[in-house]
Amino acid sequence: MTGILTKNITHFFISLLLLILPFLGVGQTIIVNYDFNSTTAPNSPLTTAGGITSAASASKTSTASGGTATGAGAYVPATAGNALTMTALSAASTDYFQVTLDGPSLASYSAFKLYFQSFRTSTGPTTLTLQYSLNGGAFITTANTAVPGNPGFNEAAVDLSGLTMLNAPTSLKFRLAVSGSTGGNARVDNFQVQAVNTVDPLINGISPATIEAGSADFSLAVTGSNFKPGSVVSFNSQNLMTTYKSSTSLVAVVPAAAVALDGSYPVVVTNPSAVPSPAATFSVTPALVHWTGTAGNTSWFEPTNWSTGALPATTDEVVLDHRYVAGSFTVSLDQNVAVSIKSLTINPGVGDSIFALVPASNTLATALTLSNSGSGVVALAIYNKGVVTNASGASSGSGIDVLGTGATAFIYNGGSYRQATVRGHAAVVENLSAVAGTELGIFDFRLPTNGTASYSLSLAGRTYGTLIFRNRLGQASTSYPGSVNSLIVQGNLIIGPGAVLIATLNTTNEARFLGDVRAQGTLQFKNGSAGSPSQVLFSGSKSQIISGNVTFEPGVGMMLNNPSGVVLATPLLQNGMFTLTSGPLTTTATNLLTLGTTASIAGGSSASYVNGPLARQTAAGALSGLVFPLGSGGVYRPVVLNATAQDATTYLVALAQGPAPDYNNLPTSTTGLPQLTRVSRAWSYTITPTPAANNFSGNVLLPYELTDQVNAPNDASFVIGKNSGSGWQNIGKSAVSVTTAAPAGGYASGTITSGTFTSFSTFSLASTSADAAINPLPVILTSFAARRQAANVRLSWATASELRNAHFEVQRSLDGQVFTAVATVGGQGTTALARQYTALDAAAPNAVLYYRLAQVDIDGRTTYSPLVVLTATSSAVLYPNPARDRLVVPAPAGTQVRVLDLAGRVLQTVALPLSGEVSVASLPAGTYLLQLSEGAQPLRFSKE
């Protein structure tokens, strides 16, 4: 046999023993990995497992030439380089490439798998056949073959775990035999062997994997494989007290002395047979400086208040937590001495609130400098119930300065940064991080009583969590002007009573809000560039609420891009571009969106529409295509007004689901057109002009969808009906468009335009045909509701009448996308009587739930109700926490909220208002519980 592994050198073998054992998962190990990329020759594998020798050979002279990077099926990646090349392979060739595995640890392995890539020239071998030799025996040909690629490499992955005779070998050879060549060449690259160690211990994970130097004794959980009773965990070569849990789990106690110094330390598991595992690495981070409060005061400048017995130095990282102090405490920089440290972390954990304060008595321009800067570091971290208050009394500067401009300041959910000084805040907010878990971290502007009446903001290009603006105590108002170009607010925007946020947008910029916008004071969106469009974007993932005194200057647009929708809880006039991209805008007659005369509309579809009434202002004159992008239940139902003449007015259009008012009142026609025989009891549209639209002459376009059950849209009997209070009259049709033709036994979709009319009222699809089979216009769902009942959810719904209704199916989803049936209730077939139904979801999880009702016709056609959303009962985060006068509760309006003391006594019960805020001003300072429903897990908050 001629071995060939160096360039143009014959009969060469390689052997290599390495003490490296890479992990692929529990027990999975790369036994050997050849990439052939050596510049002199492909003379060694990248990896050979510990205790194993590997030798690679080939049967004839070879060269090293162009190879390839590994493909998607490789066990470990490799870059492109050389490949093993066998040349001049004849048709009768019996040549091969071979890998031999030996060594004392080979018998520990089973379930072998191979990966390799191969290439052939046009006359090279067409097939590589896998053979193996076990423990020095003859070669056995397997059914596994590979087809070399041309013009590129083909990859092959061979799973031999089913060949149990290969398990625990003492010697093993794998051979790729060539065939089908007519004188050409073949290349093999990236040959990898993987197996499972079923004997020796392997570590898959350790928890924790890091700890602070100087920590007390702690338990270390070790997971992996092949652990035995009597296995011992060692930490930096020190054997630990170890508890055997299972073959995959051990728990050891690490003494404080072992982690007294920072560094990286090996963790090894040794079985009773004295076989050690490869080492995992445990990191001991440098010791931090902790607050002890030993001096019994709040002063930062008392050395005995710190764990080191000295004041924190410029190289220190400071932590305020409950390691030494159990209750709530405050740390005050109460002297005019500049402090510079690397980082400040406030982490109360499950304990009470912790406060860090730069008081008004501190008049230094920079009282606190946090110097950690750069990528991946932390300069400021405020966790839940942690509060930093900057009340600096300086005449210049910022009081607190986070160096650099990187994302090194983290205000996590429930944490607060309070800007209680008139000094600048850009030195902090330019460093705010937007990582997950900071969405409800609070940046709270609460200027002092003697502060300026107008305070300029640094908002442009910033990303905040929850952003709060408050009035100065005892003052009439406080103005907060600032550019909001490219502003992102991940949580809620809250403008307190007396606060005025003047948010200016320029050119084509946008301000993006992912949570609620709640203006108890005033929020003004101003257009900073006349004639240039800008927009306010609502793009959260959960339903958002707009409430309070919110105004838009002309030219400032509004865009919806939230699949869960936006709820308008205040009247709003908008005179810019109104863009509907994703999600509904829910309105009511009280909380109405009015589009002014200069407003325009973009978008509108079944994915985004106005769910409720919509008003549009018009100037006197003709109307051409005045669109009202209404919808409901995932169905887009736009209404379009056209007029040859009309006076200036405001048109209010409301879409109603269910039977139209007085739908059975079909008097003799007074319009000269055929009398109506039925009016759709599925949908109706009321159009009300204010003031009255005198001199109006025009028509209205209404949609029809599959659920309207229009099967003959071009039939002369299909018309629009109008009811001004004296019954339904036929106003004919001037046009019909068909978007989707009706299949046999099915229904069509499209639009129908009425004939000319001169007054307004309620409009609906109608028919003059006595044949109910032509455009039946059925009744559908009139209500659908869900409410929690103990650990269950009770669903209820009602219909006004039914047509060919087989059954209802209640469906539940955890994400609003994928639904599962939880109940089926039979329908009434065809009936003109109103019906009510209920069902119980007895397996409802305590999470945010989405419900819909599927109505299935006798022929199997299904229509769906609008979604009903239920919140979880115990996963809310309260803020600000601690609270001073009000507490924001993230739950639906109307939720019963109970405030309790720590003994469980009920102190107050309220129905949550649309603002989502509960007043706690009357409570004494202390710790309380808030419960969102009877039996729900209470949430803890502090009142200051």
N, C-alpha and C positions, 0 to 999 in steps of 0.2 A: 504494500500500500504506500502511496506517495502522499505525504501530508503537505498541504500548501496553505500557509497563512501569511507569509511575508511576500512583498512584491518581488516576483520572479525568483523565488527561492523555493526549492523542493524539499519535501519531507521534513516540515517544521511543526513542532507541537508547542502549545503554550499551556502553562499551568500557573494559577494564581490563587493565593489564599488571602482573603481580606476579612477583617473583623467588623464588617459593616452589615447591618441587618435592616433594610428599609421596610416600613410597614405599608401595606395596602388596605388594611382593615384588620379585624380580629383574626389572627392566625395566618393571614395571607402574606406571603413573602416572595420577593424576587430572588430566585435561586441564582440566576445568572442573566447577564444582559450584555450582549455584544452589539456595538454600533459600528465597528470597523472603521472608525474615523481617525485612527492614528496617522500622523503625517508620514511616518516611515514605513509602517506596515500595520495591518489590523491585528496586532499581536497581543491584545489583552481585553478582557471584558471590562465594561464600566463598573460592574458590581458582581461579586460572588458572595453568597451568604456565608456567615461565620461558620467554621467547622466543615466547610465543603470546598473541595478543589474542583476546578473545571478545566477541561482541555478541549480545544476545538481543532478540527483537522478537516482536510479535504483530500480527495483521491487523486487529484492531478494538479499540475502546475496552474497557478492562478495569479491574478494581479488585483491590486486594489484600485478601483475607479469609481465613477460617479454614483453616489448613493442618494438617499432620500430621507426626509424627516418622517417620523412616525405618523401613523394615521390615527383615526378616532378610537380604534380598538386596542391600542397599545396599553400595556400595563403601566409603563412610565414613559414620558416623552423623551425623544432624542432629536437632535438637530440634523440637518442634511450634511453629508460629508462623503466619505468613501463607502464602497460596498465590496463584499467578497465577490470576485468575478472568476468564473470557470470558463475557459475558452476552448474552442475547437471541439465541441461535443458532437460525436458522430451518432448516427442512427442506432448503432449497436452499443452505444455508451452505457456503461454501468456505473457511472461516476456519481459522487454524492458529496454532501457536506454533513459533518458529524460533530456533535458535542457529547463529551463524556463527563459524567458527574460521579465523584467519589468523596470520601471523607467521613470522619466519625459521626458527623451530625446528619448525614443524608437519611439515615433510617428514621429520623424524627419527622420526615415529611411524607405527605400523601396528597391525593387530589391534584395531580399535575396538570398544568395548562401551558400551551405554547403560543407564541405570537411571532410572526416574521413577515417580511415583505420580499417579493421576488419580481424579477424582470427578465425578459428574454429578447434577444434580437429576432429579426424576422425568421431566421432559420434555427433559432435556439429551441431548447426543450419545451414541449407543450404542457408537461405535467411534472410536478414534484410529488413524490409519494412518501408518506411518513412511515418510518420503520423504527423499532426499538429493540434493545437488547437488555435483558434484566439479569443482574448479578453474574455477568460473564457468559450468559447463554447465547444461543443463536439469535440472529435478527428475525423479528416477526413483523410482517407487513400488515399495516392497519388499513382500514377503509378510508382513511383521511388523505385527501389529495388537495393540491393547490395548483392553480393555473397561473403561471407567471404572466405579468402584464406586458403590453406593448401598445403604445409607446411609453407608458408610465408604469410604475410599480403597482402591483396588486398586494393588498394586505390579507393575511390569513390568521385566524385565531382558532386554535384547536383545543377543545376541552376533553381531557383524558381522565377526568375525575371518576368516570364510570368504570374505568379499567382498574378494579380493586387489586389486581395482581401487581400493579406498579406501586402500591402503598408500602411504605417503610422499606425501601430498597437499600442494599449495601453498595451497589454499583448500578449505574443506569446510563445507557447511551441512547441518543436520539439521532436519527439519520434522515436527511432529505435526499431521496434517490431520484435522479433525472431520467426522463424518457421522452421520446418523440422528437429528438433533435435531428437536424440534417446538416450539422457542421457549424452551427452558430454558437452563441455564448449565452450564459445565464448569470444573473447576479442575485445574491441573497444579502439582505440588510436587516439590521435591528432585530436580531434573533434573541427572544426573551423567554425564559422559563419561570413559571410561577407555581408555587405549591403552598400547602397549608401545613404548618408545624403543629402536629397533634400531640407532641410530647413536651417540648421545652416551654417554659413560661414566656409569655409575651405581654407587654403592657400596651394597652390601647388608649388609655386616658387616665389622668389624675385630676382630682378635684379637692381643694382648689389647686390651681397650677401656679399661683403666685401669692405672696403675703408680704406684709410690711415687716422690715427688720425690727426686732424687739417685741414681737407679738408673743402672747402667752401660748402654752401648750394648745395644740389643735389636732383634730382628726383629719387624716388624709385618706380619701377614698381612691382605691386603685382598681381600674377595670381592665380586663384583658382576656386571656385564654390560658388554659392548661395549668391553672393554679391547683395546688393540692393541699389537703389538710397538713398543717405544719409548715406551709410556705411562709417565708419571712420577707418583709419589706425592709430595705435599708435606705437610709437617707445620708448621702455623702459618706458612704461606707460604714455608717453607724446603724446596726441592727435595731429595729423598732419593735415595740410591743404590737403584735399583729393578730388580728382576728380574721379567721377564715369564714367567709360568707357563702361562697360557692366557687365553682371552678372558674368563674369569670369575675369574681368580686372579692376584694380584701379591704380591710380598714385598719389603718395603723395610727398610732399616736406619736406625733412629732413633738418632742420637748422644746421648750422655749430656747434652751441653750443652742439648739441646732440652727435656729434662725436668728441668732443674735446679730449676725453680720450680713450685709447685703451681698448678693452674688448669685451665681447659677450653680445648682447642685444636682448630682445624679440621683435618681430614684431607681432602684433595682429590686426585682423579685427573684428570690432564690428558692427553688423547690427542695424538698427533703433529699433528693438525689444529688444535691449540690450543683445543679445546673442553673446558672443565672440567666435572667432575661437581659436583652439589650436595655440600656439605660434610657429613661425618660428624664427630661430636664425640668427642674423646679426653680422658679425665680424668686429670690428674696429681694424686694425693692428697698431702697434706702429708707431709713427711719424718718418719719414725719414728726412735726412738732404739734403736739396736741394741747388743747386747753384743759387745765385741771381745776382752775378756780380756787386753788388752795388759799390764796390771800383773802378770799371772802369778799372781793369787790369785782367791779366790771372792767377795770382798767387793763388795756392792752400792755401798758408800760410797767406792770408789776411782774418782775421776773418769776416770782414763785407761783404765778398763775399758769406757767407753762411746764410741760413735761420734762423739758431739758433743764429747768431751773434758771434759764437765761432768756432774754428777749429774742424773738425770732430774728435771724440774720438774713442778709441778702440772698444767701444760697439755700434758705430753708423753704420747705413746702409746709404750709400751715393747714391744720384740719380742726374745725370746730365740730365736735360730735359728742356722743354720750359715753365715751370710753371711761371718763372719770366723773362726769357730772350727770346725774340721773334726770333732773328736771330741766325746765326751760331756763335759759340764761342769755345774757347779753354781754357782748364784748365791745367795748367802746374805745376808740382812738381819741382819748380825752385830753391829750396834751398836744401842743404845737411842736411836735417832733415828727419829722418825716419818716415814714416807714416804707421800706422796700423789701419785698420778699419775692420768691419765685412764683408761688401760687397760693390761693386761698380756696379751701373747700369747706362748705357748710353742709353737713349731712346728718340730720337728726335721726335718720333711720325710722324705727317704729316709735321713737321717743317724742317728747314735746318739742315745741318750736325753739329754734336757736336764732339769735339776732346778732348781726355785726353792724356797728354804727360808726359813721363819721359824724359827730355831733356839730351843731351850729357853732359851738364854742371853739371848734377847730378852724382856724382862719388861714391855714397853709394853702397855697395854690394847688399843691399836690400832697395830700395827706397820706395817700396809700398808692404805691406803685407795685403792680404785679408784672414781673419781668419775663415770665415764660413766654416765648414767642417762637414761631416757626410751625412746621407741619406736624400734626399729630400730638401736640402737647396741650396741657390744660393750665390756664392762668387763673380762671375763676370758675368754680362749679358750685351752683346753688341747687340743692335737692329739695324734695317735698318738705314743707314746713320750715325751710331755711329762708332767712330774710337778710338782705343787705340794704341798708338805708344810707344814702348819701345826702346828709343834711348840712353839708359844708357851709360855713359862714365866710368863706374866702371872698375877696373882691375880684379875683381873677382865677384863671385855671379851671380845673374840673373837679378837684377834690379827690377823685379816684381815677387812676390812669392805668389801663391795660395796654401794655406796650405792643407795638406792631399793629398789623391790620388783619392778621390771620384769624380763623375761627377758633379762638382759644377761650371764649367765655360761654359757659353752658348754664342756662337757667332751665332746669328740668321741671317737668310737670309738677305743679304745686309749690315750686320755689318762686321767690319774688325778689326783684330789684326795685327799690323805691327811690326815685329821683325827687328828693325833698329839698333841693337847693336850686337857686337860679343860675348856678354855674352850668357849664356845658356838660353834655352827656355823650358827645361823639366819641370820646376816648374810650368809652365802654362799648357802645352799640356797634361801632365799626368792627368789633371782634365777635359779635354774637354768632353762635353756631345754630344751624337749623337741623341738626341730626334728629332722628326719631327719638321721641321722648321729651322733646322741648316744646311741643306744640302748645301746651297749656302753661308753659313757664311764663311768669308775669313780669312785664316791665311797666311800672306804675309811676306815672307823673303826678305828684302830689306836692305842689309848690307850697312854701311857707306862707303864713298869713301876710307877712310884710313883703312878699315877693312881688315881682313885676306883674302888671295886669296883662302883659303880652309876652309870651315866652316862645322864641323861635325853636323849631324842631329839626333834628337830623333824622329824616325818614327816608329820603330818596336813596334808592339802591340798597336799603336795609331789609333784613328779614327778622321779624319779631315773632315771639310766640303769641301770648295774649297781651294786648296793648290797652292800657287804661289811662284815661285823662280825668283828673279831678279838679274841681274848683278850689281856690284858696279858702281856707276856713274863714267864715265870717264875711266874705266878700261877695259882691253881686255876681261877678263873672270872672272868668279867666280865659284869655284868648290864646290859642296854640296854633300859630300859622306855620306852614311848611310845605315844601314840595313833596309830593308822594309819587313822583316818577319812579317806576320800577320797585315800589314798595311791595313787600309780601308780608302779610299777617297770617301766620299759620293757625293761630287760635282765634279768639274773639277780639273784636274791637269794641271797647266800651267807653263811652263818653258820659261822665257823671253829670248830675244836675249842676247847672251853672258853668260848665266847661264848654268851650266853643272850639272845635277843631276845624281850621280852615285849610283844607287839603287841595293844593293846586297841582293840576296836571298840565303838562306842556306837550305840544306837538302830537306825536303818535304814541305817547307813552301810556302805560296802564298801571293801575294799582290793583293788586291781587289780594283777595280775601278768601281764606279757606274755612273760616268759622263764622259766627254770628257778627252782625253789625248792630250794636245797641246804643242808640243816642238818647240818653235821658236828658242830656244837654242839647247841643246843636252840632250837627255835622254838615259842613258845606263843601261840596266838591266844586272847585272853581276851575274855569278854563283859562289857563295861562297864556294860550296862543290863539287869538281870535282866528277863526276860519280853519284851524287845524284840529282834526278829530283826536280825541283821547277817550279812554274808557276805564270803567271800574269793572273788574272781572271777579265773578263769584265762581270759584273752582274747587270747592271742598269735595270731600268724599262722603260726608254725612249731610243730612238736611241742614240748611242754613236759614237763619232768621234775620230779616231787616226790620228794625223797629225804631220808634222815636222820631225825632225831628231831623230828617235827612233831606237835603236839597241838592239838586244838580243844576249847575249853570248850563245854558244852551251851549251845545258843542261837546259836552261830556257825555259819552255813551255808557251803556251798561251791557255786559255780556254774561250769559249763563252758560257755564261749562261744568256742571255738577250733576252727574246722573241721578243723585238722590234728591235734587231739586232745591229750590229756595222758596221760603215762605215770606210773603210781604205782610208785616204786622203793623204797617203804617201807610197812610196815603202818600203817594209819590208821583211827582211830575217830572217827566224826563223829555228833554228836547234835543237829544243826540241820537246816535245810532243805537238801536235796541237789537242785540244779536242773540239769537237762540241757537245754541250749539248742542247742549246736552242737558237734560233734566227739565222739569216743569217749574214755572214760576206760579206759586199758589197765591191767589188774591181773593178778596171778598168785596162786597159792596161798600164796606167801611174802609177796608185797607186796600185801596184801589190804585192800580197803576194807570196813570193818564199820560198818553203820548201827545206832546204838544205839536203845534203846526209845523215846526221844523224837524220833528223827529222822523226817522226812517227805520225800516225793519230789514234785518238780514237773517237768513236761516228760517227756522220753523219746520218741524217735521214730527213724526210720531215719537221721536226721541226727545223733543224739546218744544214746549208750547206754553201758553198761558192757561193755567188750570184755575179758572174763575173768570169773573167779569173783567173787561178791559175797556178803557175809554180812550177816544182819540179826538183831539181838537181839530177843527177844519176852518179855513177861511171861506168867505162867500165865493160862489162860482161852481164850476163843474168839478165832479169827482171822477177820477179814473183809477180804479183798482185800489181802493182804500181797504187794506188787509187788516183783519183782526185774527192773529194766529192762535186761535183757541184749540183746546184739546182736553181729553180726559181718558183715564184708564189706558194709556199707551196708544191712543188713537188720535191722530191729528185731524181737527175739524175746523179749518179756517173759514171765516166768513168774509166776503168781499162786497163792499158797497160801490155802486157806480151811480152817477147822477149827471143829468144834463144841466141841472140848475139846483141851487140850494143856498140858504142863508148861512152865515157863520154860526157854528154851533159846536157842541161836544156830543159825540155819539157814544153811548154806553151799550156794549154788546155782552150779553150773558148767555152762556150755554147751560142748559138744564138737562140732566139725564132722567129718564122716566117719562111717564105720561105727561103730555102737554096740558096746560090748564084747560079744563072744560073740553077735553078731547072728544067726548061723545056728542057735543052740541054741533050738529051739522045742518044748519037751516037751509032753506031754499036759496039758491044762488042769487046774489044781487049784482054780480059783476058781468052778467051776460055770458058767463062760461059755465060748463057743466057742473052740477052740484057734486060736492065731495062725498065720497062714501066712507072714507076713513082717513085718519091722520096718524102719523107715526107716533107711537107711544114709547119710543125709545129715546128720542132727542127732540128738543125744541130750542129756539134761539129768540131771545127778546132784545129788540133794538130800541133804545130810548134816547132821543136827542134832547139836550138841555142847553139853551132854550129851545122851544119847538122849532123844528126845521121847516120854516115857512118857505113856500115856493119850491119845495122838493119835488123832483120828478126823476125817478130812476128805478133801479132794480137791485136785487140781492142775489149773490151766488152762495149756495149751500153745498157742502160735501155729502156724499153717501159712501159708506164703507160696507164691508162684507156683513158686519153685524146689523146693518140697517135692513138687510134682506130685500134688496132691490134686484129682481131677476130679469126685468124687462125695462131697462132705463129709457129705451127709445119708444116705448109704447105711449100713445097719445094720452093715456090716463095718468101718467106719472107727472105730477105737477108740484107746485109749492102752495101750501095753504097759509092763510094769514088770519089772525084773530085779534080784533080790536076791542073785544069785550062783549060782542053780540054773537058769538059763534064763529066757526071757521068758514072762511070764504076762499074760493079758488082764485088765485091771481096768476094762474097759468105758468107758462115757461117760455123763454125766448131762446134757450140753448141748453144742450145736454152734451157733456163730454164723458167718454168712457175710458178710464185708466186701465181697468182690468175687466175683461168681458166675463160674463157669467157662464161657467161650464154647465153641462147638463146636470140639473138638480141643484145647482149652486147659485151664487150671488155675485153681483158685479160691484165695482167701485168707480167713482168718478165725481163729477160735479153737475149740478143743475142750476140754471139761472132763471129767475122768475120773469114774469112779464112786468110791465111798468106799474108802479104804485106811487102814491103821493102822501101817504101817512104811515106812521110807525106803530108797531105792536109786536106780537109774538108770531114767529114764522116756523114752519116745520115742513118736512116732506109729507106729501099727501097723494091720494089717488082718487080718481073718479070711477074706477072700475068696480063693478059688482062682483067680479070673480076674485075671491080671496087668494087664489093661487098666483095671481099676477101682482107682483110687488106687495107681499103680505105686510111689510112694515111692522115687525113684532115688538112686543114689550121685552125689555131685558131687566137687569138688576136695578132695583131702586135704592138699596142700601147694603152695606157690608161693613161689619165692625168686629174687632177683636179686643178682648181685655183679659188680664191675668186674673186667675181665680185660684188662690192658694198656689200649689205647684203646677197647676194646669193653665191652659188658655181656652177660654170659651169664645167660639165664633158664632155670629148671628148675622142673618141677611134676610132680605125681603124682596119679593117680586110683585109687580102690579098685575101681571098676567103672564102666561107662558104659551109658547108655540112649539110643538114637537120637541119638548124638553125631556131628554132621557134621564139625566141625573146631574148632580153637582159633585165636584171634587174639591175638597179643601187642600191646598198645597202650602208647604212651609219651606223657607229658605234661610240660610245663615248669612248669605251674601247678596241677596236680591237677584241672583243670576241663575243658580241651580236650585230647582225646586223638587220636593218630595211630597207625595200624597200622604196625608195624615187622616183623612176621613172621606167617605163617600155617602151622599144622601140622595135618595131617589127624587126625581122631579114629578110634576103633575101632567106631563104630556102636553096637552093643549087645554088651556083654561083661561077664562076671562076674569077669574077671581084673584084677588090679592092673596099672597101666601107668605108665611114667615117660617124660617128654618133656623135650627141651631145645631152645633156640633162641638165636641170637646176634644182638644188635643192634650191627651193625658201624658205625653212624653215630651212636652215642650222643655227645652233646655233653658237655663237662666243665662240668656245672652240676647243680643239684639236680634229680633226675629222679623222676617218679612212673610206676610201671608197674602195669598191671592185665591180667588175662587174661579175654578174652571167650570163653565156651563157647557155640557155636552149634549148636542142634538141627537135625535134618534138615528140620523144617518152618520153619526160620528164626528160631525163638525164641532169644533170647540172654540169658545170665546172666553176671554179672561177679564176679570174685574180689575179695577185699580188696586195697587199694592196698599196694604195696611202694615204699618211698622210699629213694633213694640220694642221698647228699650229693655235692657237687662235691669234687674232690681238692685244690684249691689256693686256695679263696677264703675260708678261715677267718681270723678275727681272734683272736689269742692275747691273754690278759689274765690277771692284771695284767702289763704289759710296761713297764718291767722287773719281773721276778719276784724274790721273796725266797726262798720255800721251796716254793711250789706254783705250777703253771701250769694255767689252765683252758683246755681244748681243746674248741671247739664241734664235736664229731663224735660219731657214734653209739657207744654202748658196744660194746666188743669190737674197735674199730678198732686196727690195729697202728700204734703210734706209735714213731718213731725219733728220738732226739736226736743231732745230729752237731755236730762242731766246724766251724770255717770252712774247714778243709781237706777236709771231707767224710767224716772218720772217724766211724764209729758209736760213740757213747759209751754209749748204753743203748737197749734195745728193750722196750716194754711193750705189753700189751693195755689199751686205755683202759677204766677201770672205770666203773660207773654214775655215780659222782660227777663224771666228766668231768675229773678233775684228775690231773696228772702231777707227781710229786715231783721237784724240781730242787735240793733242799736240799744234796745232796752235790757239786754243781758249783761250781767256783771262780767268782769274779766274772768276768764277761766277756760276749762276744756268741756266740750259738749259733744253730743251725738246727734246726727241727723238721719232720719229714716224716711226712705222714699215710698214705702208701702208697708202695710201690716205684715209682719213676719220677715221683712227683708233685713239683710245684714246692715246694721247702722254704720254710718261714716263719721269719723272723728274730726272735729275742727276746734280751733282755739279762737277765743274772743279776747282782743287786747283792749 
